[in-house]
Amino acid sequence: MPANTQFKLKDSKPDKDFIEWNEQMSKSFDQEFYYEHSHPCILWIERMRLTAISNLIKTHMQKNDAVDPIIVEVGCGTGQVLEEILRKIKTRNLMGIEPLDEWRQKTHEKVGNKAKIIKGFAEDLPFENNSVDYIVCTEVLEHVIDPNVVLREFSRIIKNNGLIIVSIPNENLINNLKKIVDGFKIYNRLFPKIQKHNDWHIHSLDLKSFKKYIPEELKEESLIVVPVFLLPLRYVIAFCK
C-alpha cells in the first residue's frame, strides 16, 4: 500500500474499509514471532527500543516524583511493550488501546488484570483533555491515515507535565539493508516471516519526513537512536507540551 492511500478519516475515525484492510493485513504479520523468535540481531534491536521507552518513563517519573501514573499505550498490538512497562514501572493505571480484536485478546492473555485493554483508535482516544501522564506509541504512526491527527489527539489528552513517547522506523535505511541482504540470497533464511516489502506501512517515515507531522505545541524533549547513531534503524522520541 503506497503513501497517499485512498483511506480517509470519517468524523475523526478510520472508516470501515480501513478497519477491514488492517484486519486482513494483521493476518500476514506474526507479531509474537517477530518479538520472540526473530534473528538475534532483530531481538537485540527491539530489546534496546523497549528499554529506551521504559527508561524514559522511569527517568521522568523520578524527576517529577510521580506515583501510580496513568500510562496509555496506543496501538498495543499483542502486548510486548505493555509487558516491558509492567516489568520496569510501578503503576496501577496501565492501559492499552488496540483496534484489532485478535490482538487485544492476545494482549489480555499476557497481562491479565495488570492492565486495562480497550478497543479504540489512535485518532479518537477515550480520555478527557489533559488526563494522561504518559502516552506510548511505538511503530504505529506509519500505519495510521494521518499521523498529524494522531499526534494532535495525543496533545489533547496529555497532561501539561506529561510525556509522549513515540518510536518510528527509519524506513529508507531498513529497505536498503533488506535489498543488500536479499542480494546475497540469504534474506529468507535470516528473516523468515518478515516481509521484504512492508505493504502494511501507509507512510514511509524517517526522521525528516516524520517532523512535518508534529504539532507546533509539542516540543521534543529527547531523541534516542536505536541501535547506534551510525546505524539509525529506529528513533525513539519523547515530547512534552
Beta strands, then each sheet from edge to edge (+ up, - down):
strand 1: 9-10
strand 2: 13-14
strand 3: 70-74
strand 4: 93-97
strand 5: 116-118
strand 6: 132-138
strand 7: 158-169
strand 8: 219-228
strand 9: 231-240
sheet 1: 1+ 2-
sheet 2: 5+ 4+ 3+ 6+ 7+ 9- 8+
end
